[in-house]
């Protein structure tokens, strides 16, 4: 019996791909994990469709078909904190959120500062529901004192380095790290919070922190860190990526650096573009405790402005799972972080697209094409011959965030109960449907 011409066909959807510069009604034809063509249905393709089994055709009528989403800032917790998340459960959450590729941060236990730990994560991800790319540590044990063997990390497959969770305070070590990353053409991803200014802060330093009697972390601590690193980026010519930008001053500094031609990119999280510190005093929900903290309305508006004008390149979840026991306590004792893989798309649709800040093409650029480009990853496009990593979205589907529905092993989300618009319909990884709503 002759083999089928296609393994999977996604038919009838609105295909949006910023890399190709179009949004059009078309069918996607997939064979051997690759996209072989994109075109309107013809008499020939209708004949081909008849030869396929029912489960080899996805009817995407009324849906949006986009390149698989890419999240470049995820904490998978494994090795060492499997009670919060594992590579397997984190990838299940990713698939449910429409993400086909995720980049895991190195602050595990032990941390990812050597080839063996990189390989451990890669092995754990072999049969996972999303592609996992490893970000190695800048310094040994994330201690900020001695550079990790960056060349060895890259050789093992690390796509970037970061001491996420900690700011690399020593400028000399930071300069040398940038010089090394330039040699290997990878970005250095920086958690920009000056330790001397921000240490001990549990929320944004503002009127709200004074009113609530909680120690504040000032926005200027982020701004100063970004300004220093931009200066070091300028003299080294390296690639600097600023993680989870949250402060107006940081957005303005990045905007000026880009205008100067400095090789800096940046990301913002959905929680920094939807929440402000006013929310903390309403419920003292410990899921609102994050680093950097959610800030003022002015800061929230600034990060959205940065997304709109291109200052901020990516939307990344900073998915940070925690078991219930480290969040079920006083606000200032709670571990920082919230999960985000499964709510990111709905928040972007509800608060950016529906409000007219971004088009669907803009959002896909921030959540797929740009992240893939920054880290030199496969994906981020639906061009013929590219990997068949695809997200199909029901654009106006209303849904409520339910705690019991999370695929993540943790439940620490402040968005539980929120009514959102835009839901993942199917997630396709390498031509295989790995999630369906």
Long-range contacts (C-beta under 8 A, 24 or more apart in sequence): 4-48, 4-51, 4-52, 4-56, 5-31, 5-48, 5-51, 6-30, 6-31, 6-36, 6-48, 6-52, 6-56, 7-31, 7-32, 7-33, 7-56, 7-431, 8-56, 8-57, 8-58, 8-388, 8-428, 8-431, 8-432, 8-433, 9-45, 9-48, 9-49, 9-52, 9-56, 9-57, 9-58, 10-58, 10-60, 10-65, 10-390, 10-392, 10-428, 11-41, 11-49, 11-57, 11-58, 11-59, 11-60, 11-61, 12-59, 12-60, 12-61, 12-62, 12-63, 13-60, 13-61, 13-63, 13-64, 13-65, 13-392, 14-63, 14-64, 14-65, 15-65, 15-66, 15-382, 16-64, 16-65, 16-66, 16-360, 16-361, 16-364, 17-66, 17-67, 17-364, 17-369, 17-381, 17-382, 17-383, 18-361, 18-362, 18-364, 18-365, 18-368, 18-369, 19-67, 19-369, 19-380, 19-381, 19-382, 19-383, 20-381, 20-382, 20-383, 23-360, 23-361, 28-65, 28-382, 28-388, 28-390, 30-388, 30-428, 30-431, 31-431, 32-431, 33-387, 33-388, 33-430, 33-431, 33-432, 34-385, 34-386, 34-387, 34-388, 34-431, 35-382, 35-383, 35-384, 35-385, 35-386, 35-387, 35-388, 36-384, 36-385, 37-384, 38-382, 38-384, 58-392, 58-426, 58-428, 58-433, 60-392, 60-425, 60-426, 62-394, 63-392, 63-393, 63-394, 63-395, 63-425, 64-360, 64-392, 64-393, 64-395, 65-382, 65-390, 65-391, 65-392, 65-393, 66-360, 66-364, 66-368, 66-382, 66-390, 66-391, 66-392, 66-393, 67-364, 67-368, 67-369, 67-372, 67-379, 67-380, 67-381, 67-382, 67-389, 67-390, 67-391, 68-98, 68-99, 68-100, 68-101, 68-368, 68-379, 68-380, 68-389, 68-390, 68-391, 68-427, 68-428, 68-429, 69-97, 69-98, 69-99, 69-100, 69-101, 69-344, 69-345, 69-367, 69-368, 69-391, 70-99, 70-100, 70-101, 70-102, 70-367, 70-368, 70-371, 70-372, 70-377, 70-379, 70-380, 71-97, 71-99, 71-101, 71-102, 71-103, 71-316, 71-317, 71-319, 71-341, 71-344, 71-367, 71-371, 72-102, 72-103, 72-160, 72-189, 72-267, 72-314, 72-316, 72-371, 72-374, 72-375, 73-103, 73-105, 73-164, 73-189, 73-243, 73-244, 73-267, 73-269, 73-316, 73-317, 73-318, 73-319, 74-102, 74-103, 74-104, 74-105, 74-316, 74-317, 74-318, 74-319, 74-341, 75-104, 75-105, 75-107, 75-318, 75-319, 75-320, 75-321, 75-337, 76-102, 76-104, 76-105, 76-108, 76-121, 76-132, 77-108, 77-321, 78-108, 78-121, 78-124, 79-108, 79-109, 79-110, 79-117, 79-120, 79-121, 80-108, 80-109, 80-110, 81-108, 81-109, 83-323, 83-409, 84-321, 84-322, 84-323, 84-409, 84-410, 85-321, 85-408, 85-409, 85-410, 86-124, 86-409, 87-121, 87-124, 87-125, 87-128, 87-132, 88-124, 88-128, 89-407, 89-408, 89-409, 90-319, 90-321, 90-341, 90-408, 90-409, 91-125, 91-128, 91-129, 91-130, 91-132, 92-129, 92-407, 92-408, 93-319, 93-339, 93-341, 93-342, 93-406, 93-407, 93-408, 94-129, 94-130, 94-341, 95-129, 95-130, 95-407, 95-427, 95-429, 95-434, 95-435, 96-341, 96-342, 96-407, 96-424, 96-427, 96-435, 97-317, 97-341, 97-342, 97-343, 97-344, 97-345, 97-424, 98-345, 98-391, 98-393, 98-424, 98-427, 98-435, 99-130, 99-341, 99-344, 99-391, 99-427, 100-130, 100-131, 100-379, 100-389, 100-390, 100-391, 100-427, 100-428, 100-429, 101-130, 101-131, 101-132, 101-133, 101-371, 101-372, 101-377, 101-379, 101-389, 102-130, 102-131, 102-132, 102-133, 102-319, 102-341, 103-132, 103-133, 103-134, 103-135, 103-159, 103-160, 103-375, 104-132, 104-133, 104-134, 104-135, 105-135, 105-162, 105-164, 105-165, 106-134, 106-135, 106-136, 106-137, 106-142, 106-161, 106-162, 106-163, 106-164, 107-142, 107-163, 107-164, 107-165, 107-166, 110-141, 111-137, 111-141, 111-142, 112-136, 112-137, 112-153, 112-158, 113-137, 113-139, 113-140, 113-141, 113-142, 113-148, 113-149, 113-153, 114-148, 114-149, 114-152, 114-153, 115-149, 115-152, 115-153, 115-155, 115-156, 118-153, 118-156, 118-157, 118-158, 119-156, 119-157, 122-157, 129-427, 129-429, 129-434, 129-435, 130-429, 130-434, 131-379, 131-389, 131-429, 133-157, 133-159, 133-375, 133-377, 134-158, 134-159, 135-159, 135-160, 135-161, 135-162, 135-164, 135-189, 136-160, 136-161, 136-162, 137-161, 137-162, 137-163, 138-162, 138-163, 138-168, 138-177, 138-188, 139-163, 139-168, 139-173, 139-177, 142-166, 144-168, 144-169, 144-170, 144-173, 145-170, 145-173, 146-173, 147-173, 147-176, 147-177, 147-180, 150-177, 150-180, 150-181, 150-184, 151-180, 151-183, 151-184, 154-184, 154-186, 158-186, 159-186, 159-375, 159-376, 159-377, 160-186, 160-187, 160-188, 160-189, 160-241, 160-375, 161-186, 161-188, 161-189, 162-188, 162-189, 162-190, 162-191, 162-243, 163-190, 163-191, 164-189, 164-191, 164-243, 165-191, 165-291, 166-191, 166-195, 167-191, 167-192, 167-193, 167-194, 167-195, 167-198, 167-225, 169-194, 169-195, 169-196, 171-228, 171-232, 174-228, 174-229, 174-232, 175-232, 175-235, 175-236, 178-232, 178-233, 178-236, 178-238, 178-240, 179-236, 179-238, 181-238, 181-239, 182-236, 182-237, 182-238, 182-239, 185-239, 185-376, 186-239, 186-375, 186-376, 187-239, 187-240, 187-241, 187-265, 187-374, 187-375, 188-238, 188-239, 188-240, 188-241, 189-241, 189-243, 190-225, 190-229, 190-240, 190-241, 190-242, 190-243, 191-243, 191-244, 191-291, 192-222, 192-225, 192-226, 192-229, 192-242, 192-243, 192-245, 192-250, 192-292, 193-217, 193-221, 193-222, 193-225, 193-291, 193-292, 194-221, 194-222, 194-224, 194-225, 197-221, 197-224, 198-222, 198-292, 201-293, 202-289, 202-293, 202-331, 202-332, 202-336, 203-277, 203-280, 203-288, 203-289, 203-293, 203-294, 203-331, 204-277, 204-293, 204-294, 204-295, 204-296, 204-299, 206-277, 206-295, 206-296, 208-277, 208-278, 208-280, 208-281, 209-277, 211-281, 212-280, 212-281, 214-280, 214-331, 214-332, 215-332, 217-291, 217-292, 217-293, 219-246, 219-247, 219-248, 219-249, 219-250, 219-295, 219-296, 219-299, 220-247, 220-249, 222-246, 222-247, 222-249, 222-250, 222-292, 223-247, 223-249, 223-250, 223-253, 226-250, 226-253, 226-254, 227-253, 230-254, 230-257, 230-262, 230-264, 233-257, 233-262, 233-263, 233-264, 234-260, 234-262, 237-263, 238-263, 239-263, 239-264, 239-265, 240-264, 240-265, 241-265, 241-266, 241-267, 241-374, 242-266, 242-267, 243-267, 243-316, 243-318, 244-268, 244-269, 244-272, 244-292, 244-316, 244-318, 245-272, 245-303, 245-306, 245-312, 246-272, 246-292, 246-293, 246-294, 246-295, 246-299, 246-303, 247-292, 247-295, 247-299, 247-302, 248-298, 248-299, 248-301, 248-302, 251-302, 251-303, 251-305, 251-306, 251-311, 251-312, 252-302, 254-306, 254-311, 254-312, 255-306, 255-309, 255-311, 258-310, 258-311, 265-313, 265-314, 265-370, 265-374, 266-306, 266-311, 266-312, 266-313, 266-314, 267-312, 267-313, 267-314, 267-315, 267-316, 267-371, 268-303, 268-306, 268-307, 268-312, 268-314, 268-315, 268-316, 269-315, 269-316, 269-317, 269-318, 269-340, 270-315, 270-317, 270-340, 270-343, 270-344, 270-347, 270-348, 270-351, 271-318, 271-338, 271-340, 271-414, 272-299, 272-300, 272-303, 273-300, 273-303, 273-304, 273-307, 273-315, 273-347, 273-351, 273-352, 274-300, 274-347, 274-351, 275-300, 275-414, 276-300, 279-414, 280-331, 284-331, 285-414, 286-327, 286-328, 286-329, 286-330, 286-331, 286-334, 286-412, 287-327, 287-338, 287-412, 287-413, 287-414, 288-331, 288-338, 288-414, 289-331, 289-334, 289-335, 289-336, 289-337, 290-318, 290-320, 290-336, 290-337, 290-338, 291-336, 291-337, 304-352, 304-357, 307-352, 307-357, 307-358, 307-362, 307-366, 308-357, 308-358, 308-362, 312-366, 313-366, 313-370, 313-371, 313-374, 314-366, 314-367, 314-370, 314-371, 314-374, 315-344, 315-348, 315-363, 315-366, 315-367, 316-371, 317-341, 317-344, 319-408, 320-412, 321-408, 321-409, 321-410, 321-412, 322-410, 322-412, 323-410, 324-410, 324-411, 324-412, 327-412, 337-412, 338-412, 338-413, 338-414, 339-406, 339-408, 339-410, 339-411, 339-412, 339-413, 340-413, 341-408, 342-405, 342-406, 342-407, 342-408, 343-401, 343-413, 343-415, 343-418, 343-420, 345-393, 345-422, 345-423, 345-424, 346-399, 346-401, 346-420, 346-421, 346-422, 346-423, 347-415, 347-420, 348-422, 349-395, 349-420, 349-421, 349-422, 350-420, 350-421, 350-422, 353-422, 354-421, 360-395, 387-430, 388-428, 388-430, 388-431, 389-428, 389-429, 389-430, 390-426, 390-427, 390-428, 391-424, 391-426, 391-427, 391-428, 392-424, 392-425, 392-426, 392-427, 392-428, 393-422, 393-423, 393-424, 393-425, 394-422, 394-423, 394-424, 394-425, 394-437, 395-421, 395-422, 396-421, 396-422, 397-421, 397-422, 397-423, 397-425, 399-423
